[in-house]
Amino acid sequence: MPLQTVLQSLLASSTSLVALKTLTVGSIGLFAGQALSYNAVIMPALRTIPPLTALPVWAKSYNAGKNIQVGLIFTSLLAGLPVYYKTGNAFFLMGPLVMGAIIPFTMAFIMPVNRTLLGILDGTEGKATTGKNGKNGHQSSHGKGEGDLNELYVKWDLLHFGRTVMSLAALGLTLYGSYSRHALTMFQ
């Protein structure tokens, strides 16, 4: 059965369309909320503890969050694009496409920082050593001391804020497309 026929039969009922709209807005909203929590809660909290102590905590939250976030991006695409196909509502094209753009943004700008942080943690960036008093003497053999690690956390947080802004923009687009009187009438 051709994809077009499957989509048409799936979208034939208004219940399916409402479910797909809800899934689109919901997945984008969950992504935006999770992304915002990293910027507003997790990263500021991690910067209050010693950088080498914070690194395993950052890695654990990163590893947990990445799978959820990738799933939410694909959910928004797989649910939103059929809504656009059926209704012609461009906001359900723009929102999911902005979400999809998060993937190349992440690969280009955030992944190098992720690799460096994870490399420090697993020892491929050098091993951490402790100074005489056990404080402020943390330095990796590649020059990644506590100050450098703090700079990496700040850089990661700023770059991640780009993802947060993109997801909030996508959420705004799809919400506008869902509830704006103008959007509801211009595509019918």
N, C-alpha and C positions, 0 to 999 in steps of 0.2 A: 504494500500500500504506500503510495507516495506521501512524503512528509506534508505536503500541502493538504491532502485529504485528512490526514490524522489531525493536523492543527484545526482544520475547519470543523471536524466532528467534535473535537475537544472544546472548542470555543462556541459551539452552537447554543449552549445554554447560558443564560445570564448568571447562573450560580457558578459555573466554571470561570467565567470572566471575573466575577467578584472575588472568587478564591485566588485567582492569579494576581489580581491587583493587590489584594491583601498580602499575599506572599511576597510580592515585589517590594511593597512599602515596608513590610515587616522585616525582611532580610536586610534591606538598606538601613532601616532604623536600628536594628540590632548591631550591625557593623559600626555605624556611627557612634552608638553608645559605647561599644567596647573600645573603639579607637579613642574616643574622648576620655574614657576612664584611664587609659594609659597615660595620656598627656596631663590629666588633672589630678590623678591619684597615685598611680603606680610609680611613675618616674620621679615625681617630687618626693615620694616616700623613700625610694631607693637612694636618692641623693643625700638623705639624712644619716645613712650608715656608711661605714668605711667602704670604699669602692670595690676592694677585692672580696669583701663579705657580700656585697650587693650583687656581684656578678653571677653567682649560681642562681640567685633568686630571679634576676632578670632573664637568664637563659631558660629557666623553667616556665616563667610566664610567657616568654616569647614562643617557646615550643608548643605550649598549650594554645595560645592565641592564634598562631599562624594557620593551623588546620581549620579552626572555626571560621576565621576571616576568609580564607579561600573558599570554603563552602558557602558562605553568605554571598560572596561576589558571584559565584556561579549560579546560586539560587536566584539572585536578582536578575541575572541575564536570562536564565531559562524561563522565568516566570514573566518578566517584563516585556521581552521581545514578542511573544505571542499576543500580548495585550495590544501592543502597537500594531501588529499585523492585522488584528481583528478590528480595532477601533480607529486606527489612524492617529491616535493621540500621541503626538510627538514627544510629550513629556515622559511617556513610557518607553521611548527610544533613547532620549537623552540621559535620563537617570541611570538606567542600566549600563549605558556606554561609558558614562563617567565612572561608574563602579569598575567596569572592565579596564579602564585606563589606570586604575590603581596598581594593577599587576605589573605593567612595564615601568611605572614610576618606582615601584618597590625594587624591581630587579636592577634598575639603573642607579638608583641613589641610596637606597637603604641596605641592600644586600652587601655592598662592600663593608659597611660599618658592622653589620651582623657578623660577617665572616671574621673581621678583626676581633670583635668581642668574644665570639665563640672560640676563636683560635687562642686567645689569651687564656680562656677557661680550660681548654683541653691540652694546653701546652705547646701547640704548634706555633704560637707567637712568643714562646719563651716561658720560663718558669718564674713565678713570683718568689722573691726572697724578702725576708723580714730584716729590718734594720736592728740596731743594738737594743732599742727599747721596745721593739715590736710595733711601733707607731710611726706613721709617716715615712717609713723606710721601705715601703713596698715598691719594688722596681722589677720589671721583667728584664730579661736579657736583651730584649729588643727595644728597651727604653720606654716601655709602657708603665710608668709609675702611676701613683694614685691621681696625680694632677692630670695626666694624659687620659686615664680611665674616666675621670670626671668629664673631661672634654668630649670623649666619645659618647658618654651618656647624654650630654647636652646636645651634641650633634644628632644623635639618634632621635632624641625627643623632638627636636626642631623638624627633622625630615619626616618623622611620623606625624607631626602636626599637619603636614601637607596631605597625608592620607585622610586625616580627620576632616580637614576642610573639604576635600573632594567628596567624601561620603556625606557630609552635611549638605553640600550643594546638590548631590544626587537625591538626597532625602527631600530637600526643598522642591526640587523639580517634580518628583513623583507625587508629593503631597499636593502641590499646585495642580498637577494634572488630574488628581483624584477629586479634589474638592472645590476648585475654582469654578465659579459659574461660567466664566469666560471659557475655560478649558472644556467644561462639560458641553457647552453649546457649539463651540467652534469645530468640533470633530464629529458631529452627528448629522 
